C-alpha cells in the first residue's frame, strides 16, 4: 500500500490549551451506534458521567454510522470542553475514549483505489493553518510505502469518502488532481490568475466527463503547462467591468451566501456572516428589473477591507496558495470537478472579506492564522459552497465561469 501525503502531515501536533480557536466549538459531530453505547456503558467518575448523560442526542433516523450527535451548549461548546480548554473525556480516560472524529481531527484520510491512502490535514484547525503559513516554498507531496503502524488504516477507518476501484472517476482522478495542483502552484501567475486558469481547466474537464471524453483531460492538462496559452486564457477571462461593478457582484454573492447561512445549524456560521454583513453595512432594497433585490453597502469599507486582503496577498501570496492547494487535495471528485472548483472560488471570495473583518490593525501571525481558519470554517462547516440553492441562485446562465470570475477578482 502507498501513502500519498503532504510533507507537513507528520509535523502536526495539537496546541491543546494554547489553541486560539478550539475545535470543540461550533462543530456538529456525529457518532456511530457502537460509540454511543460505549459512552452509555463507560466506567468513569460521577462528574464525567453526569456530563456524558446529557452530551448526546439520538438522530431522528439513526443509522449504524450516524446514530447520534454531540450536543452543543448555548455558547456552541462541546459539553466535554473544560474551563481549561481541554477535553474532560481525554483527561480522565485517555485518547481511546474519544469518538473517531475527535481522535483523528484535523487529520484527513482517504482511500483511493485498492492500494493508495491520501493523508492531509484540515485548515479548519488553527494549528494546521499556522503550519501552512510556515512553508513559503509551497506544499510538497510525498509518496512512500505504508509502514503498517496507523491504527485507522489498519481498521479500515477513513474520514473522507473513499474512491473505490469501481468508481468511474478513478480512471482520471490523478490526472485531474495533479493538474489542479500544478496550476495552483504555478508562480509565473498571481493567485487570482491561477484561479482563472484552474476555472478554465475544471470547466473543460467537466464537459469532457459529461460527454464521456475523459481521455481528453490529460492533453488539456499538458496544454496548460504552456505559459503563453495560460496568459491568453487569463486575459480572456479577466472581467472588463468597472471596479464598482465587480464589487457590486461580489457583495450580491456575499448576501446570497448570508441568506443560505441563516439556515445553517451552526451559530458560528450565521453569526460570522452577520458580522461581515454588519461591517459592510449591507442593506436590501426593492427588487430591480430582473427580480434581484437592490443591495446597498458601504463602498469605502469594502475598498478598505479588500485592500487589506490585497496587502496580505502581495506580501505573502504563498499563504493563500497553500490554503487552496490543501483544500483541493482533500476534495471528493465524485462531487463533480466543477462543483469542487466553485467551492474553491467561494472560499477565495470569503477570504477577501472575512479575513480583514476578523483582523485588527497590527495583527500578528497567530491572529492571521485564526482569521484564515474562520474563513475555511465558513465554507466547510455547512458545505455552503456546494449548496444547490446557492449554486442555482448565483450561477443563472449556462456558461458559469464568467460568474465565478467575480468571486475571484
FENPETA-V853153 format. One record per backbone hydrogen bond with DSSP energy under -0.5 kcal/mol. NH is the residue of the N-H (numbers start at 1). CO is the residue of the C=O. E is the energy in kcal/mol with one decimal. If there is no record, write none. Layout:
nh->NH co->CO e->E
nh->NH co->CO e->E
This chain:
nh->2 co->115 e->-3.1
nh->3 co->144 e->-3.3
nh->4 co->2 e->-0.5
nh->4 co->117 e->-2.6
nh->5 co->3 e->-0.5
nh->5 co->142 e->-2.2
nh->6 co->119 e->-1.2
nh->7 co->140 e->-3.1
nh->9 co->6 e->-1.8
nh->10 co->7 e->-0.5
nh->11 co->8 e->-2.2
nh->12 co->8 e->-0.5
nh->12 co->9 e->-1.1
nh->18 co->15 e->-1.9
nh->19 co->16 e->-1.8
nh->25 co->22 e->-0.8
nh->26 co->76 e->-3.5
nh->29 co->27 e->-0.8
nh->30 co->28 e->-0.5
nh->31 co->68 e->-3.0
nh->33 co->64 e->-2.7
nh->36 co->32 e->-2.3
nh->37 co->33 e->-2.2
nh->38 co->34 e->-1.8
nh->39 co->35 e->-2.0
nh->40 co->36 e->-2.0
nh->41 co->37 e->-1.6
nh->42 co->39 e->-0.9
nh->44 co->42 e->-0.6
nh->49 co->45 e->-2.5
nh->50 co->46 e->-2.0
nh->51 co->47 e->-1.2
nh->52 co->48 e->-2.7
nh->53 co->49 e->-2.4
nh->54 co->50 e->-0.5
nh->54 co->51 e->-1.0
nh->55 co->52 e->-1.5
nh->57 co->69 e->-2.4
nh->59 co->67 e->-2.3
nh->62 co->59 e->-0.7
nh->63 co->66 e->-1.8
nh->67 co->31 e->-2.1
nh->67 co->65 e->-0.6
nh->68 co->31 e->-1.8
nh->69 co->57 e->-2.5
nh->70 co->29 e->-2.6
nh->71 co->55 e->-2.8
nh->73 co->77 e->-2.8
nh->76 co->73 e->-2.2
nh->78 co->24 e->-2.9
nh->79 co->71 e->-0.8
nh->81 co->78 e->-1.7
nh->82 co->80 e->-0.7
nh->82 co->86 e->-2.9
nh->85 co->82 e->-1.9
nh->88 co->80 e->-3.1
nh->91 co->87 e->-2.2
nh->92 co->88 e->-1.9
nh->93 co->89 e->-2.9
nh->94 co->90 e->-1.7
nh->97 co->94 e->-1.7
nh->98 co->95 e->-1.8
nh->103 co->99 e->-2.4
nh->104 co->100 e->-2.3
nh->105 co->101 e->-2.7
nh->107 co->104 e->-2.5
nh->108 co->120 e->-3.4
nh->110 co->118 e->-2.0
nh->112 co->110 e->-0.5
nh->112 co->116 e->-3.1
nh->113 co->111 e->-0.5
nh->113 co->163 e->-3.5
nh->116 co->112 e->-1.0
nh->117 co->2 e->-2.4
nh->118 co->110 e->-3.1
nh->119 co->4 e->-2.3
nh->120 co->108 e->-1.8
nh->122 co->106 e->-2.6
nh->125 co->122 e->-1.2
nh->129 co->125 e->-2.0
nh->130 co->126 e->-2.5
nh->131 co->127 e->-2.0
nh->132 co->128 e->-2.5
nh->133 co->129 e->-1.8
nh->134 co->130 e->-0.6
nh->134 co->131 e->-1.2
nh->135 co->132 e->-1.1
nh->138 co->135 e->-1.8
nh->142 co->5 e->-3.3
nh->144 co->3 e->-2.1
nh->146 co->1 e->-2.5
nh->151 co->149 e->-0.7
nh->154 co->150 e->-2.5
nh->155 co->151 e->-1.4
nh->156 co->153 e->-1.7
nh->157 co->152 e->-3.3
nh->158 co->156 e->-0.5
nh->159 co->109 e->-0.5
nh->160 co->109 e->-2.0
nh->163 co->111 e->-3.0
nh->164 co->162 e->-0.8
nh->167 co->164 e->-1.8
nh->170 co->167 e->-1.3
nh->171 co->168 e->-1.2
nh->172 co->169 e->-1.2
nh->173 co->169 e->-0.9
nh->174 co->170 e->-0.5
nh->176 co->172 e->-2.3
nh->177 co->173 e->-2.7
nh->178 co->174 e->-2.6
nh->179 co->175 e->-1.8
nh->180 co->176 e->-2.5
nh->181 co->177 e->-2.3
nh->182 co->178 e->-2.4
nh->183 co->179 e->-2.4
nh->184 co->180 e->-2.5
nh->185 co->181 e->-1.7
nh->186 co->183 e->-1.4
nh->187 co->185 e->-1.3
nh->189 co->186 e->-1.5
nh->194 co->190 e->-2.5
nh->195 co->191 e->-2.1
nh->196 co->192 e->-1.6
nh->197 co->193 e->-2.3
nh->198 co->194 e->-2.8
nh->199 co->195 e->-2.1
nh->200 co->196 e->-2.1
nh->201 co->197 e->-2.4
nh->202 co->198 e->-3.0
nh->203 co->199 e->-2.5
nh->204 co->200 e->-2.4
nh->205 co->201 e->-2.7
nh->206 co->202 e->-2.5
nh->207 co->203 e->-1.9
nh->208 co->204 e->-2.5
nh->209 co->205 e->-2.5
nh->210 co->206 e->-2.2
nh->211 co->207 e->-1.6
nh->212 co->209 e->-1.4
nh->213 co->208 e->-3.7
nh->216 co->213 e->-2.2
nh->217 co->214 e->-1.9
nh->219 co->215 e->-0.6
nh->220 co->216 e->-1.7
nh->221 co->217 e->-2.6
nh->222 co->218 e->-2.2
nh->223 co->219 e->-2.3
nh->224 co->220 e->-1.8
nh->225 co->222 e->-1.5
nh->226 co->223 e->-2.0
nh->227 co->225 e->-0.7
nh->230 co->226 e->-2.2
nh->231 co->227 e->-2.2
nh->232 co->228 e->-1.8
nh->233 co->229 e->-2.1
nh->234 co->230 e->-2.5
nh->235 co->231 e->-2.4
nh->236 co->232 e->-2.1
nh->237 co->233 e->-1.6
nh->238 co->234 e->-2.1
nh->246 co->242 e->-2.2
nh->247 co->243 e->-2.6
nh->248 co->244 e->-3.0
nh->249 co->245 e->-2.3
nh->250 co->246 e->-2.6
nh->251 co->247 e->-2.7
nh->252 co->248 e->-2.3
nh->253 co->249 e->-2.3
nh->254 co->250 e->-2.3
nh->255 co->251 e->-2.5
nh->256 co->252 e->-1.9
nh->257 co->253 e->-2.2
nh->258 co->254 e->-2.3
nh->259 co->255 e->-2.4
nh->260 co->256 e->-2.0
nh->261 co->257 e->-2.5
nh->262 co->258 e->-1.4
nh->263 co->260 e->-1.4
nh->264 co->261 e->-2.1
nh->267 co->265 e->-0.6
nh->270 co->266 e->-1.7
nh->271 co->267 e->-2.8
nh->272 co->268 e->-2.4
nh->273 co->269 e->-2.4
nh->274 co->270 e->-2.0
nh->275 co->271 e->-2.1
nh->276 co->272 e->-2.0
nh->277 co->273 e->-2.7
nh->278 co->274 e->-2.5
nh->279 co->275 e->-2.3
nh->280 co->276 e->-1.9
nh->281 co->278 e->-0.9
nh->282 co->277 e->-2.3
nh->283 co->296 e->-2.6
nh->285 co->283 e->-0.5
nh->285 co->294 e->-3.7
nh->288 co->292 e->-4.0
nh->291 co->288 e->-2.4
nh->294 co->286 e->-1.5
nh->295 co->293 e->-0.6
nh->296 co->283 e->-2.9
nh->296 co->294 e->-0.6
nh->298 co->280 e->-3.2
nh->299 co->297 e->-1.1
nh->302 co->298 e->-2.1
nh->303 co->299 e->-2.4
nh->304 co->300 e->-2.2
nh->305 co->301 e->-2.8
nh->306 co->302 e->-2.7
nh->307 co->303 e->-1.9
nh->308 co->304 e->-1.8
nh->309 co->305 e->-1.9
nh->310 co->306 e->-2.4
nh->311 co->307 e->-1.8
nh->312 co->308 e->-1.6
nh->313 co->309 e->-2.5
nh->314 co->310 e->-2.7
nh->315 co->311 e->-2.1
nh->316 co->312 e->-3.1
nh->319 co->316 e->-1.6
nh->320 co->316 e->-0.5
nh->321 co->317 e->-2.1
nh->322 co->318 e->-2.9
nh->323 co->319 e->-2.0
nh->324 co->320 e->-2.4
nh->325 co->321 e->-2.7
nh->326 co->322 e->-2.5
nh->327 co->323 e->-2.0
nh->328 co->324 e->-2.7
nh->329 co->325 e->-2.1
nh->330 co->326 e->-0.7
nh->330 co->327 e->-0.7
nh->331 co->328 e->-1.0
nh->333 co->331 e->-0.7
nh->335 co->332 e->-2.2
nh->336 co->333 e->-1.7
nh->340 co->336 e->-2.3
nh->341 co->337 e->-1.9
nh->342 co->338 e->-2.8
nh->343 co->339 e->-2.0
nh->344 co->340 e->-1.7
nh->345 co->341 e->-2.4
nh->346 co->342 e->-2.8
nh->347 co->343 e->-2.3
nh->348 co->344 e->-2.5
nh->349 co->345 e->-2.4
nh->350 co->346 e->-2.4
nh->351 co->347 e->-2.2
nh->352 co->348 e->-1.7
nh->353 co->349 e->-0.9
nh->353 co->350 e->-0.5
nh->354 co->350 e->-3.1
nh->355 co->351 e->-1.4
nh->357 co->353 e->-1.6
nh->358 co->354 e->-1.8
nh->359 co->356 e->-1.3
nh->363 co->360 e->-1.0
nh->368 co->364 e->-2.1
nh->369 co->365 e->-2.6
nh->370 co->366 e->-2.0
nh->371 co->367 e->-2.2
nh->372 co->368 e->-2.5
nh->373 co->369 e->-2.2
nh->374 co->370 e->-2.1
nh->375 co->371 e->-1.5
nh->376 co->372 e->-1.8
nh->377 co->373 e->-2.4
nh->378 co->374 e->-2.3
nh->379 co->375 e->-1.4
nh->380 co->376 e->-2.6
nh->381 co->377 e->-3.1
nh->384 co->379 e->-0.9
nh->385 co->379 e->-0.7
nh->386 co->383 e->-1.3
nh->387 co->384 e->-1.5
nh->391 co->387 e->-2.8
nh->392 co->388 e->-2.9
nh->393 co->389 e->-1.9
nh->394 co->390 e->-2.0
nh->395 co->391 e->-2.8
nh->396 co->394 e->-1.2
nh->400 co->398 e->-1.1
nh->403 co->400 e->-0.8
nh->404 co->400 e->-1.7
nh->405 co->401 e->-1.7
nh->406 co->402 e->-0.7
nh->406 co->403 e->-0.6
nh->407 co->403 e->-0.5
nh->407 co->404 e->-1.1
nh->408 co->404 e->-0.8
nh->408 co->405 e->-1.0
nh->409 co->405 e->-2.5
